[in-house]
Amino acid sequence: MGALCGAVAVHSGAVRAAALVHGQGTPTLTFLTVAADVRERGLATGLLACITAGLHQQGVPELASATSATNTASLRWHLTRG
């Protein structure tokens, strides 16, 4: 199945962050990346807000996500967002 939805952050013509959501039932955030030189500036959080707002407008109440236990940056990001 293709992506259900996604979002990108572009600055000066370059993609600086991107996110994709897949799935049926409870959709899952399956891809999220932010360029190293612009991390810790809220881009991932902004993409998440954009995606969840769009899903809520479609009547989708929640979004699932997972990360590796060894990815400390991702774990920290997930823990601060529930």
N, C-alpha and C positions, 0 to 999 in steps of 0.2 A: 504494500500500500504506500502511496506517495505521502508527502507531507500534508498534514491537516491545515497547518498555518505556520507562519514564520515572521521574523522581523529582522531588519538590518539597520545598523547605524552607519551613516556615510559622512565623511568629512573631507572636503577638498577633492571630491571625486573618488575617494578610496573607501572601501568597506573597512570599518574599524571594529565592528562587532556584528555577530550574527547568531540567530537562534532558530531552531526548528522544533515543531511539535508533531508527533505522529500518534496514531492509535484511534481506537473506537472505545466507546464507553467512557472511561476516564482517560483522557489524552495524556501523553507523557512528553515532557521536555527531553528530547533525545540528543540535541546538539546545542551547545552554547559555547561560543568562543569570543574572546576580546583580545585585540592586538596588545602585545606586551607593553608598548610604550604609552598606552592609554588606560591601563588597568587601574582599579581603585578610584575611578571617577564617576561611578554610577551608571555606566553604559549597560551592564548586564541587568541591573535592577530596572532600568528604563525599558529595556526590551521585554523583561518579564511583565512589567506593568502594562505595556502595549498588548502583549499576547493575552494576558488574563482578562483585560478589558474586552477585547474582541471575543474571547470565548464566552464571557459572561453575557454579552449581547446576543450570543447564539444559544443561550440557555444552558451552557456547560458550567456547572458549579465549581469544579475543581480541576487541578492540574497535578499530575504526578511527576516526580523526578527522582533520580538516583545518581550516586557518584561512587567512586572507588574509595575505600577506606584509606588508601595511601595518598590521595589527592587532597592535601591539607587546605589549599586555597579554596577548592570547591566545597569541601566539608564546611569550612567556616562560612562561606557564602550561603549554603543550604541551611545551616543552623540559625543564621540570623533572619531567615525568611520563612521559617516553619516548614 
